[in-house]
């Protein structure tokens, strides 16, 4: 039995179209990725007792947080925030 036919049988079991079943699964997967990224963002900012990228940047600039690895972590948090936003956009499209 192919994966697609199995998916269709399972989706019918739960009164969903195969398309809606797949869509819901993709959305759940994206939300989980987003949640894990948010946790990573929080963990990095917590190391510096900062609530945002701007606050971390200010702490590094003022010397209240070490430049190394502070700048690398700042870049990482910015990348994480961009990915969280992109995932949110993808969810809205679906």
KARASUL-V891857 format. One record per residue. N is the residue number from 0. RES is the residue in one letter. SS is DSSP state (@ for helix, = for strand, . for the rest). PHI is phi in radians with two decimals (* if undefined). OMEGA is omega in degrees with one decimal (* if undefined). Layout:
[[N	RES	SS	PHI	OMEGA] [N	RES	SS	PHI	OMEGA]]
//
This chain:
[[0	X	.	*	-178.8] [1	X	.	-1.35	179.6] [2	X	@	-1.07	-178.6] [3	X	@	-1.13	179.6] [4	X	@	-1.19	175.8] [5	X	@	-1.10	178.9] [6	X	@	-1.07	179.2] [7	X	@	-1.11	178.6] [8	X	@	-1.14	179.9] [9	X	@	-1.15	-179.5] [10	X	@	-1.12	177.1] [11	X	@	-1.13	178.9] [12	X	@	-1.00	-178.0] [13	X	.	-1.82	174.7] [14	X	.	1.03	175.0] [15	X	.	-2.10	170.4] [16	X	.	-1.27	179.1] [17	X	@	-1.03	-179.9] [18	X	@	-1.09	180.0] [19	X	@	-1.17	178.8] [20	X	@	-1.09	178.2] [21	X	@	-1.15	179.5] [22	X	@	-1.00	-179.7] [23	X	@	-1.10	178.5] [24	X	@	-1.14	178.6] [25	X	@	-1.13	179.2] [26	X	@	-1.09	178.7] [27	X	@	-1.08	179.2] [28	X	@	-1.12	179.3] [29	X	@	-1.13	178.6] [30	X	@	-1.12	178.0] [31	X	@	-1.17	176.6] [32	X	@	-1.07	178.9] [33	X	@	-1.10	179.4] [34	X	@	-1.08	179.8] [35	X	@	-1.14	176.6] [36	X	@	-1.15	177.9] [37	X	@	-1.10	177.1] [38	X	@	-1.14	178.6] [39	X	@	-1.12	177.6] [40	X	@	-1.04	179.9] [41	X	@	-1.06	-178.7] [42	X	@	-1.10	-179.6] [43	X	@	-1.15	-179.3] [44	X	@	-1.11	179.5] [45	X	@	-1.10	177.7] [46	X	@	-0.97	-176.5] [47	X	.	-1.87	-176.4] [48	X	.	0.90	179.0] [49	X	.	-2.04	-178.7] [50	X	.	-1.69	-176.1] [51	X	.	-2.68	175.5] [52	X	@	-1.07	-179.5] [53	X	@	-1.07	179.6] [54	X	@	-1.16	177.5] [55	X	@	-1.12	178.4] [56	X	@	-1.03	179.6] [57	X	@	-1.10	-179.8] [58	X	@	-1.09	179.0] [59	X	@	-1.18	-178.7] [60	X	@	-1.07	-178.9] [61	X	.	-1.46	179.8] [62	X	.	1.40	178.9] [63	X	.	-1.49	175.0] [64	X	.	-2.38	-177.5] [65	X	.	-1.14	178.2] [66	X	@	-1.12	177.7] [67	X	@	-2.05	11.6] [68	X	@	-1.68	-175.9] [69	X	@	-0.94	-178.6] [70	X	@	-1.12	178.5] [71	X	@	-1.11	178.1] [72	X	@	-1.16	177.7] [73	X	@	-1.08	177.7] [74	X	@	-1.09	179.4] [75	X	@	-1.07	179.8] [76	X	@	-1.13	177.7] [77	X	@	-1.07	178.3] [78	X	@	-1.12	178.4] [79	X	@	-1.09	-180.0] [80	X	@	-1.08	178.0] [81	X	@	-1.13	179.5] [82	X	@	-1.19	176.4] [83	X	@	-1.04	179.8] [84	X	@	-1.12	179.8] [85	X	@	-1.10	177.0] [86	X	@	-1.10	177.3] [87	X	@	-1.04	177.1] [88	X	@	-1.10	179.3] [89	X	@	-1.10	178.6] [90	X	@	-1.11	179.5] [91	X	@	-1.09	179.3] [92	X	@	-1.11	-179.5] [93	X	.	-1.24	*]]
//
